[in-house]
Amino acid sequence: METLLVSTKKISYQYFTSFFEGPVRIKLSQSAKDNIKRSHNNLQSILKNKESVYGVNTGFGNLSHIPISDKDQKKLQTNLVKSHASGIGDALDAGTVRVVLFLKLLTYIHGYSGVRPVVANKIIQFINKDILPVIPKKGSVGASGDLAPLGHMALSLIGEGEVFYKNKKYLTKNILKKLGVKPIELGPKEGLSLINGTQVSTALAIKACITGESLLKTADIAGALSVENSLSSRSVFKSEIHELKMHPGQQVAARNVYKLLTSSGIVRSHQECGKVQDPYSFRCIPHIHGACRDIFSGAANIVNNEINSVSDNPLIIDKKTVSSSGHFHAEHISQAMDTLAISFSEIGAISERRIHYFMKGIGEKIPPFVANNPGVESGYMIAHVTSTALASENKILAHPASVDSLPTSGGQEDLVSMAPGSVYKLERIYSNVASILAIELIVAGAANFVALKGISPGKGTKPVLEILNQICDFAKGDRPLSSEIENVSDLINSNELAQHVSKYLRLE
């Protein structure tokens, strides 16, 4: 296993792909170590001067006016962690927790948090041994940091709470003892620093970016298969047409669909059919998929900026300066994920419309509902209804979380981001979109089987049809479709479908 060197060099969300695939190993660069040590020394200098420092020798939030004595400062940090570990619900997945731990470390290496090197080293030890804190999903409003979930992370570092190790849940104290790992005793500001930040919101957003990138390619694949097997025009996807619009995403989507249909005998078979224009859901694939691509690029840029930012409060600037800020606020993440929710809802909506087009029957070749024997068989009538239900649900889920806020902490935290909620509803939209695209692929594959299987498909659609013919029993006609939809959805969610197609041509 390669050991990743952690430094202040800028990284992107793609860097974290391996974190979701399994354990990782990391080590700090010398400059990162130096930054952490310098920041801790700066904090010690400030404390020697008996200056008032929020969360070190004061209470927290609306209790910040209460001074804390020297003898109670360690207890203050431990109490903070324990009280803030108040999340509920299912635990975050292993990959996301690895990213959370790494992002916390990443904020420390910039040298503005004041924590001791031992805190960073403990996080590294947890990552390298793949000891993963049990972090409940629910409980964060995405401001003053992801307090509750990060409270659970910090709880594990001090030897309390629960962790996952090799896919099994343990009391932290038991597994640490078994592995010979000592918990840390928190010093000044360290509990506050551990729970303060956007690391959970950002980790969730990183996962959303990785998933979204894959879904965009799959949407182009599904669109191309539908264009081909609905006997629609390929010519509307020519680059010279889309270069007249200055939207990069539109140009990419057009190139992808055009490329997928390279050498398609099906496309050639109806070039002289006399049809002038196809419906918007076909003709405007580049415009709608492309808009989503451009929104995705903007959202990904925001996520990348957050990855490389310092997310903590207060900030230890130098030996004399402590600055309070709102760097724990995840509004950027929340708004970025909300825009993705709207965009991917549209990906599902246009896919459902393409499915609907097949249901009516197309000319003399494609029968109504793509049934082998219309009338006796209902074909894909209710599969379409399922896609409609999912597309409708997405419209509800697309309502922005970032426009909602409830004040917390006695009114001190009076406008919060709701960033985790914005990602959780996006995840539901992703799941729905994957299922809608799966239904579109199945319906388009069925159309090929019923009317066009004797004609050669495109370079990029041929491998898709080969997979669909392995999963779907098109010859059987009416049959329960749930398992087929789920199996194709699994291929989409795992990125296997897009990766398989990429063996035959490069998609952007």
C-alpha positions in Angstrom: 0.0 0.0 0.0 1.4 3.4 -1.0 2.0 5.8 1.8 0.5 9.3 1.0 2.7 12.3 2.0 0.5 14.9 3.6 1.6 18.5 2.9 0.0 21.9 2.2 0.2 21.2 -1.5 -3.3 21.7 -3.0 -5.4 18.6 -3.7 -8.8 18.0 -5.3 -11.7 15.8 -4.5 -10.4 13.1 -6.9 -7.5 12.6 -4.4 -9.8 10.9 -2.0 -11.1 8.2 -4.4 -8.9 5.5 -2.7 -10.2 6.4 0.7 -13.6 5.0 -0.3 -12.0 1.8 -1.7 -10.2 0.7 1.5 -7.6 1.5 4.1 -4.9 4.1 3.4 -1.6 5.0 4.9 -0.3 8.5 5.4 2.7 10.4 6.8 3.4 14.1 7.4 5.9 16.1 5.4 8.5 17.9 7.5 7.0 21.3 6.7 3.6 20.1 7.9 5.2 18.9 11.2 7.0 22.2 11.6 3.7 24.2 11.0 1.9 22.2 13.7 4.7 22.6 16.2 5.0 26.4 15.5 1.3 26.9 15.9 1.3 25.1 19.3 4.3 27.2 20.5 2.5 30.3 19.4 -0.6 29.4 21.5 1.7 28.6 24.5 3.2 32.1 24.2 -0.2 33.7 24.2 -1.4 31.7 27.2 1.7 32.7 29.2 0.7 36.3 28.8 -2.6 35.4 30.6 -4.6 36.7 27.6 -8.3 35.7 27.3 -8.6 33.1 24.5 -12.1 31.8 23.5 -12.6 28.2 24.3 -9.3 27.9 26.2 -9.8 30.0 29.2 -13.5 30.9 28.5 -16.7 28.9 28.1 -18.2 28.2 24.7 -20.8 29.7 22.5 -23.2 31.8 24.6 -21.1 30.9 27.7 -18.0 32.6 26.3 -18.3 35.3 29.0 -17.5 32.8 31.7 -13.8 32.7 32.6 -12.1 29.3 33.1 -9.4 28.8 35.7 -6.0 27.2 34.7 -6.8 24.0 36.7 -10.1 23.5 34.8 -8.8 24.0 31.3 -8.1 20.3 30.5 -11.4 19.3 32.0 -13.1 22.0 29.9 -11.8 20.4 26.7 -12.8 16.8 27.7 -16.3 18.0 28.9 -16.7 19.8 25.6 -16.1 16.6 23.5 -18.3 14.5 25.7 -21.2 16.9 25.7 -21.0 17.4 21.9 -21.1 13.7 21.1 -24.8 13.9 20.7 -25.5 12.7 17.2 -28.1 10.1 16.2 -28.9 7.8 13.3 -26.9 5.4 11.2 -23.2 5.7 11.2 -21.2 7.3 8.3 -19.6 4.8 6.0 -15.9 3.8 6.4 -14.7 5.9 3.4 -16.3 9.0 4.6 -14.9 8.6 8.1 -11.4 8.2 6.7 -11.8 11.4 4.8 -13.1 13.2 7.9 -10.0 12.2 9.9 -7.7 13.2 7.0 -9.5 16.6 6.5 -9.1 17.4 10.2 -5.4 16.7 9.9 -5.2 18.8 6.8 -6.5 21.9 8.6 -3.9 21.4 11.3 -0.9 21.3 9.0 -1.5 24.9 7.9 -0.4 25.9 11.4 -3.2 28.0 12.8 -4.9 25.6 15.3 -2.5 25.5 18.2 -2.8 21.8 18.9 0.1 19.7 20.0 1.9 17.4 17.5 0.6 14.4 19.5 -3.0 15.2 18.4 -2.0 15.1 14.8 0.0 11.9 15.4 -3.0 10.3 17.0 -5.2 11.0 14.0 -2.5 9.6 11.7 -2.3 6.5 13.9 -6.1 6.0 13.7 -6.0 6.4 9.9 -3.0 4.0 9.4 -4.5 1.3 11.6 -8.0 2.0 10.0 -9.5 2.6 13.4 -12.7 4.4 12.4 -14.8 6.3 14.9 -18.5 5.6 14.8 -20.0 8.9 13.7 -23.8 9.2 13.5 -25.1 10.9 10.4 -27.6 13.2 12.1 -27.0 16.1 14.4 -25.0 18.8 12.5 -26.4 22.1 11.2 -23.1 22.8 9.4 -22.1 25.8 11.5 -19.8 26.3 14.5 -18.4 23.3 12.8 -20.0 19.9 12.4 -20.1 19.8 16.2 -22.0 16.6 17.0 -20.4 14.3 14.4 -16.9 15.7 15.1 -17.7 15.3 18.8 -18.0 11.5 18.2 -14.7 11.5 16.2 -13.0 13.3 19.1 -14.6 11.0 21.6 -12.8 8.0 20.0 -9.4 9.8 20.1 -9.7 10.2 23.9 -10.5 6.5 24.2 -14.3 6.7 24.6 -17.3 6.0 22.4 -17.2 3.3 19.7 -15.2 2.6 16.7 -15.2 0.2 13.7 -12.2 -2.0 13.2 -12.1 -4.5 10.4 -15.8 -4.0 9.8 -16.7 -4.8 13.4 -17.9 -2.4 16.1 -16.0 -2.1 19.4 -15.9 0.0 22.4 -13.0 2.3 21.7 -11.2 1.6 25.0 -11.3 -2.2 24.3 -9.9 -2.1 20.8 -7.3 0.5 21.6 -6.1 -1.7 24.5 -6.0 -4.7 22.2 -4.0 -2.8 19.5 -1.7 -1.1 22.0 -2.9 2.4 21.1 -3.0 5.0 23.9 -5.8 7.5 23.8 -4.8 11.2 24.1 -5.4 13.5 27.0 -6.6 16.8 25.6 -4.7 20.0 26.2 -5.8 23.7 25.9 -8.0 24.3 22.8 -7.6 20.8 21.5 -11.1 19.6 22.2 -12.5 22.7 20.6 -10.3 22.4 17.6 -11.2 18.8 17.1 -15.0 19.5 17.0 -14.7 22.8 15.2 -14.7 22.7 11.4 -16.5 21.7 8.2 -14.7 18.3 7.9 -17.9 16.1 8.0 -19.8 18.4 5.5 -16.8 18.5 3.3 -16.2 14.8 3.4 -19.8 14.2 2.4 -19.4 16.7 -0.4 -16.2 15.0 -1.6 -18.1 11.7 -1.9 -20.9 13.5 -3.7 -18.5 14.9 -6.2 -17.0 11.5 -6.9 -20.4 10.0 -7.4 -21.7 12.9 -9.4 -18.8 12.7 -11.9 -19.7 9.1 -12.6 -23.4 9.8 -13.0 -22.8 12.5 -15.6 -20.9 10.0 -17.8 -23.7 7.4 -17.3 -26.3 10.0 -18.2 -24.6 10.6 -21.6 -24.4 6.8 -22.1 -28.1 6.3 -21.4 -29.0 9.3 -23.6 -26.9 8.0 -26.5 -28.5 4.5 -26.2 -31.9 6.1 -26.3 -31.0 8.4 -29.3 -29.8 5.3 -31.2 -32.7 3.0 -30.4 -35.5 5.6 -30.8 -34.2 6.2 -34.3 -33.4 9.8 -33.4 -30.8 12.0 -35.1 -27.1 11.9 -34.3 -26.3 14.9 -36.4 -27.6 17.4 -33.8 -24.6 16.5 -31.6 -22.0 17.6 -34.0 -19.2 19.7 -32.4 -19.6 22.6 -35.0 -23.1 23.1 -33.8 -22.3 23.3 -30.1 -19.2 25.4 -30.5 -21.7 28.2 -31.2 -22.7 28.1 -27.5 -20.1 29.1 -25.0 -20.9 26.5 -22.4 -18.1 23.9 -21.9 -20.4 21.3 -20.3 -22.7 21.4 -23.3 -19.8 20.9 -25.7 -18.6 17.9 -23.6 -22.0 16.3 -23.5 -22.5 16.7 -27.2 -19.0 15.2 -28.0 -19.7 12.3 -25.7 -23.1 11.4 -27.3 -21.7 11.8 -30.8 -18.7 9.7 -30.0 -20.8 6.9 -28.4 -22.7 6.6 -31.6 -19.6 6.2 -33.8 -20.1 3.7 -36.6 -23.7 3.0 -35.6 -25.5 1.0 -38.3 -28.7 1.9 -36.6 -28.1 5.6 -37.1 -27.2 5.0 -40.7 -30.3 3.0 -41.3 -32.7 5.9 -41.0 -30.7 8.8 -42.4 -33.2 9.3 -45.2 -36.3 9.0 -43.0 -37.3 12.7 -43.5 -37.8 13.5 -39.8 -37.0 17.1 -39.2 -36.7 17.4 -35.4 -36.7 15.1 -32.4 -38.3 16.0 -29.0 -36.3 18.2 -26.6 -35.4 15.3 -24.3 -33.3 14.0 -27.2 -32.3 17.1 -29.1 -31.4 19.0 -26.0 -29.4 16.4 -24.2 -26.2 18.6 -24.6 -28.0 21.6 -23.2 -29.5 19.9 -20.2 -26.7 17.4 -19.4 -24.3 20.2 -20.2 -25.9 22.7 -17.8 -25.5 20.1 -15.0 -21.9 19.6 -16.0 -21.1 23.3 -15.7 -22.9 23.5 -12.4 -21.0 20.4 -11.2 -17.7 22.1 -12.2 -18.6 25.1 -10.1 -19.6 23.0 -7.1 -16.5 20.9 -7.4 -14.3 24.0 -7.4 -16.0 25.1 -4.2 -15.4 21.7 -2.6 -11.8 21.8 -3.7 -11.3 25.2 -2.2 -12.8 24.0 1.1 -10.5 21.0 1.1 -7.5 23.3 1.0 -8.8 25.8 3.5 -8.3 26.3 7.2 -11.5 25.4 9.0 -11.1 26.2 12.7 -11.9 28.9 15.3 -10.3 30.7 17.0 -7.2 31.0 14.8 -3.7 31.3 16.2 -2.1 33.8 13.8 1.2 34.3 15.6 2.8 34.5 19.1 0.6 37.5 20.0 -2.6 37.2 17.9 -5.7 35.1 18.3 -8.4 35.8 15.8 -12.0 34.7 16.1 -13.7 34.0 12.8 -16.5 32.0 11.2 -14.3 29.6 9.3 -16.3 26.7 10.7 -19.3 27.8 8.7 -20.2 25.5 5.8 -22.4 27.8 3.7 -20.2 27.3 0.6 -20.6 23.5 0.8 -24.4 23.8 1.5 -25.1 26.0 -1.5 -22.8 24.0 -3.8 -24.6 20.8 -2.9 -28.0 22.4 -3.3 -27.1 23.5 -6.8 -26.1 19.9 -7.6 -29.4 18.6 -6.2 -31.3 20.9 -8.6 -29.0 19.9 -11.5 -29.2 16.2 -11.0 -32.9 16.4 -10.5 -33.0 17.7 -14.1 -30.8 14.7 -15.3 -33.5 12.4 -13.8 -36.3 14.5 -15.4 -34.9 14.4 -18.9 -34.2 10.7 -18.6 -37.8 10.1 -17.6 -39.0 12.0 -20.6 -36.9 9.9 -22.9 -38.5 6.8 -21.3 -41.9 8.3 -21.9 -41.2 8.8 -25.6 -40.7 5.1 -26.0 -44.0 4.3 -24.3 -46.0 5.8 -27.0 -44.4 3.6 -29.7 -42.2 5.0 -32.3 -43.2 4.8 -35.9 -43.8 1.4 -37.3 -40.7 -0.2 -35.7 -41.0 0.3 -31.9 -44.3 -1.0 -30.4 -46.2 0.8 -27.6 -44.5 0.3 -24.2 -41.8 -1.6 -26.1 -43.8 -4.8 -25.6 -42.9 -7.9 -27.5 -46.6 -8.6 -28.0 -48.6 -5.3 -27.2 -52.0 -5.9 -25.7 -51.3 -9.3 -24.4 -48.2 -7.8 -22.8 -47.8 -4.4 -21.0 -44.1 -4.2 -21.7 -42.3 -1.4 -19.7 -45.5 0.5 -18.8 -45.0 0.3 -15.1 -41.2 0.6 -15.2 -41.9 4.0 -16.7 -44.3 4.8 -13.9 -41.6 3.9 -11.4 -39.2 6.4 -13.1 -41.9 9.0 -12.9 -42.4 8.5 -9.2 -38.6 8.9 -8.7 -38.4 12.0 -10.9 -41.3 13.5 -8.9 -39.6 12.7 -5.6 -36.4 14.4 -6.8 -38.3 17.6 -7.5 -39.3 17.7 -3.8 -35.8 16.8 -2.6 -34.3 19.6 -4.8 -35.6 22.3 -2.4 -32.5 24.0 -1.1 -31.4 23.1 2.5 -29.2 26.3 2.6 -32.3 28.6 2.7 -33.4 27.0 5.9 -31.9 27.9 9.2 -32.8 27.7 12.9 -30.7 29.5 15.5 -28.8 27.4 18.0 -26.6 27.9 21.1 -28.9 30.4 22.8 -28.9 32.6 19.7 -25.2 33.0 19.4 -25.2 30.7 16.3 -28.1 32.6 14.7 -27.7 31.6 11.0 -26.5 28.1 10.1 -25.8 26.4 6.8 -27.6 23.0 7.1 -24.8 21.6 4.9 -25.0 17.9 5.9 -28.7 18.0 5.1 -28.0 19.4 1.7 -25.7 16.4 1.0 -28.0 13.8 2.4 -30.9 14.8 0.2 -28.5 15.0 -2.7 -27.5 11.4 -2.0 -31.2 10.4 -2.3 -31.4 12.2 -5.6 -28.4 10.4 -6.8 -29.9 7.1 -5.9 -33.1 8.0 -7.7 -31.3 9.2 -10.8 -29.3 6.0 -11.0 -32.5 4.0 -10.9 -34.2 6.3 -13.6 -31.1 5.9 -15.8 -31.2 2.1 -15.2 -34.8 2.0 -16.4 -33.9 4.2 -19.5 -31.1 1.8 -20.4 -33.4 -1.2 -20.0 -36.1 0.3 -22.1 -33.7 1.4 -24.8 -32.1 -2.0 -24.7 -35.5 -3.6 -25.1 -36.3 -1.4 -28.1 -33.0 -2.7 -29.7 -34.0 -6.3 -29.0 -37.6 -5.9 -30.3 -36.8 -4.0 -33.5 -33.2 -3.4 -34.2 -31.0 -6.2 -32.9 -30.0 -7.3 -36.4 -28.3 -3.9 -37.0 -24.9 -3.0 -35.7 -24.9 -0.5 -32.8 -22.4 2.3 -32.1 -18.9 1.8 -30.9 -19.9 3.0 -27.4 -23.4 1.6 -27.2 -22.4 -1.9 -28.3 -20.7 -2.8 -24.9 -23.8 -1.4 -23.1 -26.1 -3.6 -25.0 -23.9 -6.6 -24.3 -24.2 -5.9 -20.6 -27.9 -5.4 -20.7 -28.4 -8.6 -22.6 -26.6 -10.4 -19.9 -28.8 -8.9 -17.1 -32.2 -8.5 -18.8 -34.3 -11.3 -20.2 -35.7 -9.3 -23.1 -36.9 -12.4 -25.0 -39.2 -13.4 -22.1 -41.5 -10.4 -22.5 -43.5 -9.5 -19.4 -41.7 -10.4 -16.2 -41.0 -8.8 -12.8 -38.5 -6.1 -13.5 -37.4 -5.0 -10.0 -34.3 -7.2 -9.9 -33.2 -6.1 -13.4 -33.6 -2.4 -12.5 -31.7 -2.9 -9.2 -28.9 -4.8 -11.0 -28.4 -2.2 -13.6 -28.6 0.5 -10.9 -25.8 -1.3 -9.0 -23.6 -1.2 -12.1 -24.3 2.6 -12.4 -23.6 3.3 -8.7 -20.4 1.3 -8.7 -19.2 3.1 -11.8 -18.7 -0.2 -13.5 -20.9 0.7 -16.5 -19.1 3.9 -17.3 -15.7 2.2 -16.7 -16.7 -0.6 -19.1 -17.6 1.7 -21.8 -14.4 3.7 -21.3 -12.5 0.6 -22.4 -13.8 1.2 -25.9 -13.7 4.9 -26.1 -12.7 7.8 -23.9 -15.6 9.8 -22.3 -15.0 13.3 -21.0 
